[in-house]
Amino acid sequence: MRELRKRVAERSRTTNTEIPRIEAELPKLRKEIENMAEAIAVTCGSVDVLAKKLAERQEKLSSLEARLILLKSAPDVLALETRRLERDARERLKNLREVLHRADVTKARQVLHTVLEDGLRFTPRRTADGCEYRIEGRLVLGGLLTSASGAMSPLAGPGEGGSERGRPRRDSNPC
């Protein structure tokens, strides 16, 4: 989710520089269109060149107006989608916790083996309150966030749709 938020923020910065440029260009285009329309109205001869240039300016104006609408609405849509994805991920992680609490140790290990990329890293540190651990690990959410008909079950073991990775483990407690 952190990576998604970072990408949305980067996209927003790009958008923020483009919006003022488009907003400055729109009045100029409208003025050009107005001037060309007046020139066509007062011209007695051939107006083909003016009409062609007028059509080009009108097309560019329409394109820029559409782009401006998109740029102004995109951050809201992205923020909404980010919140929805975050809510779904939290709900599924909550469900995973419930499964881990209900499952026996073997099943719980299978679940962790499926959703953790390279296991967990426990880093001990001493604080004023005693010893505590910083726990880090990278989740592989593909299996956790698949649809109900997805191929990977969070309780599947190796050969049953789960991960085939083998990871030796060793217990240590330096505190």
JOHUQUI-V788203 format. One record per residue. N is the residue number from 1. PSI is psi as a letter, one per 40 degrees, with the letter a starting at -180 (NA if undefined). Layout:
# JOHUQUI-V788203
N|PSI  N|PSI
This chain:
# JOHUQUI-V788203
1|d  2|d  3|d  4|d  5|d  6|d  7|d  8|d  9|d  10|d  11|d  12|d  13|d  14|d  15|d  16|d  17|d  18|d  19|d  20|d  21|d  22|d  23|d  24|d  25|d  26|d  27|d  28|d  29|d  30|d  31|d  32|d  33|d  34|d  35|d  36|d  37|d  38|d  39|d  40|d  41|d  42|e  43|h  44|d  45|a  46|h  47|e  48|d  49|d  50|d  51|d  52|d  53|d  54|d  55|d  56|d  57|d  58|d  59|d  60|d  61|d  62|d  63|d  64|d  65|d  66|d  67|d  68|d  69|d  70|d  71|d  72|d  73|d  74|d  75|d  76|d  77|d  78|d  79|d  80|d  81|d  82|d  83|d  84|d  85|d  86|d  87|d  88|d  89|d  90|d  91|d  92|d  93|d  94|d  95|d  96|d  97|d  98|d  99|d  100|d  101|d  102|d  103|i  104|i  105|d  106|d  107|d  108|d  109|d  110|d  111|d  112|d  113|d  114|d  115|e  116|h  117|d  118|f  119|a  120|i  121|h  122|h  123|h  124|i  125|i  126|h  127|i  128|d  129|e  130|a  131|h  132|i  133|i  134|h  135|h  136|i  137|i  138|h  139|i  140|g  141|e  142|d  143|d  144|d  145|e  146|i  147|i  148|d  149|e  150|i  151|d  152|h  153|i  154|e  155|e  156|h  157|a  158|h  159|e  160|f  161|e  162|a  163|i  164|e  165|h  166|h  167|h  168|i  169|i  170|h  171|h  172|i  173|g  174|e  175|NA
